[in-house]
Amino acid sequence: MRDQRAERLAQILVRYSTRVGKGDTCVIQSTTNAEPLVQAVYEEVLRAGGLPIMALTPEAAAPALYELASDDQLDWVAPPSMWAAEHADVRIAVMADANTHELSQADPRKQARVQKARKPMLETVMRRSAAGEHRWSLTLFPTLAYAADAGMSLARYEDFFYAACLTDDPDPLTAWRRQSDEVRRLTEWIQGREEVHIQAPGTDIRLNVSGRTFVPCYGQHNMPDGEFFTGPHEDGVDGEVSFSFPAAYAGREVAGVRLRFEAGKVVDASAAQGEDYLLETLDTDAGARHLGELGIGTNYGITTATKEILLDEKIGGTAHMAIGASYPETGGTNDSAVHWDMVCDLRQGGSITVDGEQLQRDGRFVV
């Protein structure tokens, strides 16, 4: 019998997050591990009158690519993938890793090559999304791998994850809309300000956000959700930041990351684990050494780091920054094949000050 929480999550994704309607083409992207949730999403798209397109891959496909593919194969972008980026009305992606470390031995140069090849596809999706032409949502299906990374049993992780998605709410289709008031209030407060100053142990960084748009997030694109974000000025970031939690990207885990910025550019970087991969990623292209995003987490229902950025960046009392591509709707212009989020925990002695006025202290909003 299918978990009823997966049924309710599918309803949230289709009816609320992406608002699938009659005739909408909807790509459902995942691995075969997520079959229960994928099937629920497929059925819900049909009920909504949408046209579902299944894009499922086996778990072992990604490591095989980096082990066996030639340069020409790494550079090739499958036409169906490009069609989905250029034409699909909706994309619902479900992460479902059986092994979150399966790419730990992959050649980082090959991974960077694949990212470069797919850059036009990323740019197309970002542009169409900002223009309102493409609706997308990203979630995950609880697996033993995610549970192990979070230090939980699978049953405990399922309870934790589905609760964070508000599937236990008596009316899950309106739950995120009812949660949006605080995120909207904070977004309105910070909009129009000029400088964000973040301080914490090992962190003292200033970001110029003048003229940029802050975007409130309450379930349209990520599930679970809870943040507001912008794109800082590409040459307006100065100082040092130490990221608190391990950060995974393209199947590789890096921990103890420290970045130092001058005039917007990373001029020094180190990591306690995975430093070679961090440096290789920073050298992917010119934009990879600049920030594309500053986000502030607002979901106080997520209290512990799980090594999965989809959840960790939403933790209330944290801030996250992404090296690489900006989201066009923020006014950011940073151009890169990379978009890698990392989280700074502010709950133990941290603060966020905006134009000299304190927004947050020790992880709690004070405005």
Stockholm file with secondary structure:
# STOCKHOLM 1.0

chainA/1-367         MRDQRAERLAQILVRYSTRVGKGDTCVIQSTTNAEPLVQAVYEEVLRAGGLPIMALTPEAAAPALYELASDDQLDWVAPPSMWAAEHADVRIAVMADANTHELSQADPRKQARVQKARKPMLETVMRRSAAGEHRWSLTLFPTLAYAADAGMSLARYEDFFYAACLTDDPDPLTAWRRQSDEVRRLTEWIQGREEVHIQAPGTDIRLNVSGRTFVPCYGQHNMPDGEFFTGPHEDGVDGEVSFSFPAAYAGREVAGVRLRFEAGKVVDASAAQGEDYLLETLDTDAGARHLGELGIGTNYGITTATKEILLDEKIGGTAHMAIGASYPETGGTNDSAVHWDMVCDLRQGGSITVDGEQLQRDGRFVV
#=GR chainA/1-367 SS CCCHHHHHHHHIIIIIISCCCTTCEEEEEEEGGGHHHHHHHHHHHHHTTCEEEEEEECTTHHHHHHHHCCHHHHHCCCHHHHHHHHHCSEEEEEECCSCTTTTTTSCHHHHHHHHHHTHHHHHHHHHHHHTTSCEEEEEECCCHHHHHHTTCCHHHHHHHHHHHTTTTSSSHHHHHHHTHHHHHHHHHHHTTCCEEEEEETTEEEEEECTTCCCEEESSSSBSSCCEEEECCCTTCEEEEEECCSCEEETTEEEBSCEEEEETTEEEEEECSBCHHHHHHHHTSSGGGGBEEEEEEECBTTCCSCCSCHHHHTTBTTEEEEEEECCCGGGTCCCCCSCEEEEEEECTTTCEEEETTEEEEETTEECC
#=GC SS_cons         CCCHHHHHHHHIIIIIISCCCTTCEEEEEEEGGGHHHHHHHHHHHHHTTCEEEEEEECTTHHHHHHHHCCHHHHHCCCHHHHHHHHHCSEEEEEECCSCTTTTTTSCHHHHHHHHHHTHHHHHHHHHHHHTTSCEEEEEECCCHHHHHHTTCCHHHHHHHHHHHTTTTSSSHHHHHHHTHHHHHHHHHHHTTCCEEEEEETTEEEEEECTTCCCEEESSSSBSSCCEEEECCCTTCEEEEEECCSCEEETTEEEBSCEEEEETTEEEEEECSBCHHHHHHHHTSSGGGGBEEEEEEECBTTCCSCCSCHHHHTTBTTEEEEEEECCCGGGTCCCCCSCEEEEEEECTTTCEEEETTEEEEETTEECC
//
